[in-house]
């Protein structure tokens, strides 16, 4: 029987002690790339165990928020807190400790091309120093969790985009983090695989109680997962609230976003991609 373990409940200095203290917090954050202003005074909070979906048009800074949390970028101004700790000016050693608590699933999966699916998932377990039996046991649990046991010996080049995302999720949760960041997890994935990924993310939320931030264009995914939605436009948050409340938003950009989602123009891209996904699935069946 599959066992999904919760993160070890040991509080580090500065980690929120109560559920009413935010796990992630942006305070008046600014970020520009030369003359392009991406974030202008952005503030929002994500509480322990919650999922916040960040929506908006392409190029408005959604993924920048994730990279700021992970320390890949630094804010020009403002403060960002993770687990009660101001991460604005951490040392390299402090970042290494933070990355044990918070992991990220990249849009491209960021898998090692020369390693098999199983080797990719096992990599962080081996790096941590687990013995061979511990690695083998945990690996089986993770591959079962994401439904990738049948492709364990495949290289990333031999599996579909959606499968790569599932493998990346398995690797991200291998060491039982406290929080996970997802960057466009269902982009360019066929509808069936998108539903599978959404179900997997929902399980991690409800059963493992992972705190998460999901950058997405997928309203269906947001409706399924989000406790709250942040909608970014031109550097500012123009909507923050429940997914259902978006329907009554007076913001034209938000209303247009919803209307376009109903038309589902992304279905054209999904249909174009679905054929290649189905071919890969048949090869692996």
N, C-alpha and C positions, 0 to 999 in steps of 0.2 A: 504493500500500500504506500502510495506517495506521501512523503512527509514534507510539508513546507514549514520551515523554521522561521520564527520571528527573530529579529535582531537581538543580540544579547543585551539585556537591560542593565547596562552599567553606565552611569552618568559621568561624562567628562566635565572638567571645570568649565563653567560657562554654558553648558547644555541646559535647555529649558527644563525646569522642574515640573511644570504644570502644563496641562493641555491648553490653557488660555494664554500661554506665551508663544509667540510665533517661532516656527522653525526657520523659515526664510523671511527676511524682511529687507525691502528696498526703501531707503529714505532719501527722497529728493535726488535721485541719481541722474547724472548727465553723462552722455557719451557721444563723441563726434569722431569722424574719420576725415581729417583735414577740414574742408569746408562743409562737409555733409553732417548735419546734426541728426543723430539717430534717436537718442533718448534725451528728453528735456524735462527734468524734474519728475521722474517716474517714482512713484511710491506705491507699494502694495505689500501684503503679508500672506504667508501660507502657514497654517497651524499644523501641529503634529498630527499625522494620519490623514490629512486632507490632500485632495488633488485639485490643483488650479490649472486650468487650461488657458494658454495665452493665444489669442486669435488676432487676426489682422491680415491686411494685404501683404504681398511679398515686399521685402525691403524696408519694413517699418521697425525692425529691431527686435523681433521676437527671439530669434536664436542668439542675438547679442546678450539678452538677459541670461540665458543659460551659460554662455561663455564667461560672463562676469561672475556668476556664482562659482564656476569651476576654477576661476583664476587665470583663464587663458587670455582674458582682457582685464584691464584696470579701468575703473570709472574715472572720468575727468573731474567729477565732483560728486558729493553725496556719499552715503555710507550703505554698506550691505552687511547684513548679519546672517550668519548660519549657525543654528543651534546655540543662539545667544552670544556668539563670538563675532566681533567686528573683523571682517576678512579683508578690509581695505588695504592693509599693509602687513601681510603675513610673511614670515620667512619661508624658505624652501622646505624646511623640516615641518613647519606648521601646515603647509599645504599638503604634504604627504599624509599627515595625520587626518586632515579634513577629507581627503579623497578616499579614506577608508570608511568614512561615514556617508559620503555622497558620491554616487556614481552616475555616469551619463551614457545613454544609448544614442549614438550618433546616427545621422540620417543614412550614411553609407555603411553603417555597421561597424566600420573600423576593425574588421577581423584581420588576423595575420594570414596573408595569402598562401604562405607555404605550410601552414598547419591545417590539419583536418578539423572538422567541426568539434570532435571530442577533445582534441588537443587545444583548441581555442578556449573551450569552456574550462578545461582543467588548468590552463595556464596560471590564473591568479591563485588557485589552490596550491599548486606546486611552488609558486613564488613565496607564498606564506610559510612554506615549510611543513605542510601536512604530510604524513607518511603515506605510503603507497595504498594501503587499504582505505584510509580516510579519503584520499583523492578518488579512488574507484567508487566508493559508496556515494559520496556527494555528487560525483559526476553522473551516476545513474539517476539520482533524484532530479537533477537539473535537466537532463535530456528528456526525462519523462514529463517533467513540468511543462516544458515548451513544445513537446510533441516532436522532437527531432532525433529520436533514437534510431530511426531507419536510415538517417543520413550521417551517422556519426563518423563514418570513414571517408566522407566526401570532403574535397577541398572547397573553399568558398566559391571558386569559379564554377563549380558544378551544381550549385543550388540557386534557387530563385531569390529575388530581392526580398520577398516576404520572409523566406526561410532565414536569410542572413540576419534580418531584424530579430527574429525569434532567438537565434543563436546568440546574438549580441545581448539580448535581455538576460538569457541564462548566464552568460559570463558576468554581466553587471551585478546580478544578485548572488553570485557564487559565495561571496564572503559576508553575506547577510548585512548589507548596509542599512542605514537608518532612512535614507532618502534616495530617490532616483529621478533623473531628468531625462525626458524623451524629446528628441528633436525630429519632428515630422514623422512619427512612427508608421503612418499608413499612406504616406505619399508614394505614388507610383506602384501601388500594390493592388492586386485584383480584389474585388469586393469580398470574396470568400476568405482570403487570407487576412484582409483588413478586419473582418469580424473575429477571426481567430486571435489576432493580435489584441483586439479590444477586449476580448474575453480574458486573455492572459493578464493584461494590465489590470483588469477589474479584480481578478483573483488576488493579485499582489497587493492591491489596495485593501480589499476586505479581509483577506485571510492573514496577510503578513503585516498589515497596517503601515505600509510604506508611505511616507510623505512624498508627494511627487509634483513636479511641474511639467506640463505637457505643452509643447509648442506644436500647433496643428492648424490646418485649414479645414479639417474634417468636423463639421458641425455634429454629425451623428456620434462621432467618438466623444466630443465634448459633452453632449447630452447624456451619454452613457457613464462617463467617468467623473465629470467636474462637480466639485462642491461649489466652486465659484469660477467665473470667467473674467479674465482681464482682456480687454479689447484695446489694442494699440493702433494709433493712427497719427502720423506726422510727429512722432516723438512723444506723444502724450497718451495717457489712458483716458479714453472717452467713454468707456463703460466698465463698471465693476459690479458684478452681482451674480445671481443665480442664472443658469442657462435658460430657464423658462422665462426669465425677466427680459431677455434680449428681444423677445417678440414685441414688447411694449416700449422699447427704447425710442426716444425721439431723435436720436442721432441718425442722420441720413446715411452715413457710411455703414453703420451697423445694420440698418434696415435693408440696404442694398446688398450687403454681404449675405444676409439671410435669404433674400429673394433669389440671388444667384445660386445659393446652395440648393434651394428647392428645384430650380431648373436643372441643377447638377451638371454644370458644364464639365466638371472633372470626369464625368462618365465617359466622355470621348477618349480621354487619356487612359482611363482604366480599361476600356475596351481594346485599345491598341496594345496595351501591355498584357492584357489577360491571355492573349494567344500564346505569348512566349512563356508566361507563368504556367499555363496548362500543359505545354510541351514538356517543361521541366518536371512538373508533377507526374506526368505519364512515364517519363524516363525513370523516375525514382520509385514508381509504384511496384 
